[in-house]
Amino acid sequence: MCKTKDKLSNLAYEYDDLYGVCSLDSQHTALEEKAGQLELVLQEKIKRIRQLNVQLRKEKGETSCLQTELRDVVERERRLKEKLSEKAQEMIQLAVDLEQKEKLCKELEEKETKDLNKIGELNKFLDQERKENEKLCDNNSKLKSSEKDFDDECSKLRRRNSDLERKVKRLQAVIGQEDKPSHSISSDISSEHLSEFEGTGENTSANEQFSKPKPPYISIPIRPPYTELNDASCDSGYSSGCFTSTNS
């Protein structure tokens, strides 16, 4: 009986060992399957990691580009701020210049208005001067016409003076021969002289500028020596100074 129990006990131990071995085989198989699955998962993970590395490198490159672009943007922003500051200063200066130009334009407009007013006054003055000049020209024309008439009258007076002088000489010769009273001779000469001056000053335009010459009073002494004067003494319109007497 003891041997049988020992055998049974040994068989039980063997069975347990065999069962353990079978269990280990099944576990080994399961582990191999699981290891294969894990290896597949690992390969996928490695592949994914590689993809992620590629993507990471790509993203790093993009990040580097973005950083470069960011630095460029920052630099451009700095430059734009500097330019903006310069433009602001220029705008301030332009505003000051514009204010000065507006002030200058206002002063120029005021000056132009004053100049226009002065020009208007000068034009009025010139119009008045033109009208006065026209009047002066008309008066000058009239004066020239009057001077011509006066010269004609003077020429007539000179001719008449010459005629009178010749007549006086003849009368003096007659007086020397006949020894007539001087009073009657003087009255005759005066009446003859008055008749010679009739019609003098008939030119109305000349009479506007010059008075009609007065008939002279001629005093003739008995046998006086005679001296002639130049024609300039007759230009005044009077003939009393055209001959004088000198005491011997």
MARGUNU-764089 format. One line per 2 residues: their letters; for each residue x, y, z of C-alpha. Coordinates in steps of 0.25 Angstrom, whole numbers, plus 5000, padded with zeros to 4 digits. Layout:
N
a	X:Y:Z ~ ...
This chain:
248
mc	5000:5000:5000 ~ 5011:5010:5003
kt	5018:5007:4990 ~ 5005:5010:4983
kd	5003:5023:4990 ~ 5017:5027:4986
kl	5015:5023:4972 ~ 5002:5031:4972
sn	5009:5042:4978 ~ 5020:5042:4968
la	5010:5041:4957 ~ 5003:5053:4962
ye	5016:5060:4963 ~ 5019:5056:4948
yd	5005:5060:4944 ~ 5007:5073:4951
dl	5020:5075:4944 ~ 5014:5071:4930
yg	5003:5080:4933 ~ 5013:5091:4936
vc	5021:5088:4924 ~ 5008:5088:4915
sl	5004:5101:4922 ~ 5018:5107:4919
ds	5017:5103:4905 ~ 5004:5109:4903
qh	5009:5122:4910 ~ 5021:5122:4902
ta	5012:5121:4889 ~ 5004:5132:4894
le	5016:5140:4898 ~ 5022:5138:4884
ek	5009:5142:4878 ~ 5008:5154:4887
ag	5023:5157:4884 ~ 5020:5157:4869
ql	5008:5166:4871 ~ 5017:5175:4879
el	5028:5175:4869 ~ 5018:5179:4858
vl	5013:5190:4867 ~ 5027:5194:4870
qe	5030:5194:4855 ~ 5018:5203:4853
ki	5023:5212:4864 ~ 5037:5213:4859
kr	5031:5216:4845 ~ 5022:5226:4852
ir	5034:5232:4859 ~ 5042:5233:4846
ql	5030:5240:4840 ~ 5029:5249:4852
nv	5044:5252:4851 ~ 5043:5255:4836
ql	5031:5264:4840 ~ 5039:5270:4852
rk	5051:5273:4843 ~ 5041:5279:4833
ek	5034:5287:4844 ~ 5048:5291:4849
ge	5051:5296:4835 ~ 5038:5303:4834
ts	5040:5309:4848 ~ 5054:5314:4844
cl	5048:5320:4832 ~ 5037:5326:4840
qt	5047:5331:4850 ~ 5055:5337:4839
el	5043:5344:4833 ~ 5039:5348:4847
rd	5053:5355:4849 ~ 5051:5361:4835
vv	5037:5366:4839 ~ 5042:5372:4852
er	5053:5379:4844 ~ 5043:5384:4834
er	5034:5388:4845 ~ 5046:5396:4852
rl	5049:5402:4839 ~ 5035:5406:4836
ke	5034:5412:4850 ~ 5047:5420:4847
kl	5041:5424:4834 ~ 5028:5427:4841
se	5035:5436:4851 ~ 5042:5443:4839
ka	5029:5445:4832 ~ 5023:5450:4845
qe	5034:5460:4846 ~ 5032:5464:4831
mi	5018:5466:4833 ~ 5020:5475:4845
ql	5030:5483:4836 ~ 5021:5483:4825
av	5010:5488:4834 ~ 5019:5499:4839
dl	5023:5502:4824 ~ 5008:5502:4820
eq	5005:5512:4831 ~ 5016:5521:4827
ke	5012:5520:4812 ~ 4997:5523:4816
kl	5002:5535:4824 ~ 5011:5539:4812
ck	4999:5537:4802 ~ 4990:5545:4811
el	5000:5556:4811 ~ 5002:5555:4796
ee	4987:5556:4794 ~ 4986:5568:4803
ke	4998:5574:4796 ~ 4991:5570:4782
tk	4978:5577:4787 ~ 4986:5589:4791
dl	4993:5589:4778 ~ 4980:5587:4770
nk	4974:5599:4778 ~ 4987:5607:4774
ig	4986:5603:4760 ~ 4971:5607:4760
el	4975:5621:4766 ~ 4986:5622:4756
nk	4977:5618:4744 ~ 4967:5629:4749
fl	4979:5639:4750 ~ 4984:5635:4736
dq	4970:5637:4731 ~ 4969:5650:4737
er	4983:5653:4732 ~ 4979:5648:4718
ke	4967:5657:4718 ~ 4975:5669:4722
ne	4986:5666:4712 ~ 4975:5665:4701
kl	4970:5679:4706 ~ 4984:5684:4706
cd	4986:5678:4692 ~ 4973:5685:4688
nn	4978:5698:4694 ~ 4992:5696:4688
sk	4985:5695:4675 ~ 4977:5707:4677
lk	4989:5714:4682 ~ 4997:5710:4670
ss	4986:5715:4661 ~ 4985:5728:4670
ek	5000:5730:4669 ~ 5000:5728:4654
df	4989:5738:4653 ~ 4997:5747:4663
dd	5009:5746:4654 ~ 5001:5749:4642
ec	4995:5761:4649 ~ 5010:5765:4653
sk	5014:5764:4639 ~ 5003:5773:4635
lr	5007:5783:4646 ~ 5021:5782:4641
rr	5017:5785:4627 ~ 5008:5796:4632
ns	5019:5802:4640 ~ 5028:5802:4629
dl	5018:5809:4621 ~ 5016:5819:4632
er	5031:5821:4633 ~ 5031:5824:4618
kv	5019:5833:4620 ~ 5026:5840:4632
kr	5039:5842:4624 ~ 5031:5848:4613
lq	5023:5857:4622 ~ 5036:5861:4629
av	5041:5865:4616 ~ 5029:5873:4613
ig	5029:5879:4627 ~ 5044:5883:4624
qe	5040:5890:4611 ~ 5026:5896:4615
dk	5029:5898:4630 ~ 5014:5895:4634
ps	5010:5895:4648 ~ 5013:5882:4655
hs	4999:5880:4661 ~ 4992:5879:4648
is	5002:5869:4643 ~ 5001:5861:4655
sd	4986:5861:4654 ~ 4987:5857:4639
is	4996:5846:4642 ~ 4988:5841:4654
se	4976:5840:4646 ~ 4983:5833:4635
hl	4989:5824:4645 ~ 4976:5821:4650
se	4970:5818:4637 ~ 4982:5808:4634
fe	4979:5801:4647 ~ 4964:5798:4644
gt	4961:5784:4643 ~ 4973:5780:4652
ge	4969:5768:4662 ~ 4957:5763:4654
nt	4962:5749:4655 ~ 4953:5744:4667
sa	4963:5732:4671 ~ 4974:5742:4672
ne	4966:5752:4680 ~ 4963:5741:4690
qf	4978:5740:4693 ~ 4983:5754:4690
sk	4977:5768:4692 ~ 4974:5777:4680
pk	4986:5787:4678 ~ 4983:5801:4682
pp	4985:5812:4672 ~ 4998:5820:4676
yi	4999:5834:4678 ~ 5010:5840:4669
si	5017:5852:4673 ~ 5026:5858:4662
pi	5035:5869:4665 ~ 5040:5879:4655
rp	5051:5873:4647 ~ 5056:5863:4657
py	5067:5853:4653 ~ 5061:5839:4651
te	5066:5826:4656 ~ 5060:5812:4652
ln	5058:5801:4663 ~ 5058:5786:4660
da	5046:5778:4657 ~ 5046:5772:4671
sc	5041:5785:4677 ~ 5028:5784:4669
ds	5025:5769:4673 ~ 5017:5774:4686
gy	5006:5779:4677 ~ 5009:5794:4679
ss	5015:5803:4669 ~ 5018:5815:4678
gc	5033:5810:4680 ~ 5036:5808:4665
ft	5043:5821:4663 ~ 5049:5831:4673
st	5055:5844:4673 ~ 5069:5848:4678
ns	5074:5861:4683 ~ 5085:5867:4675
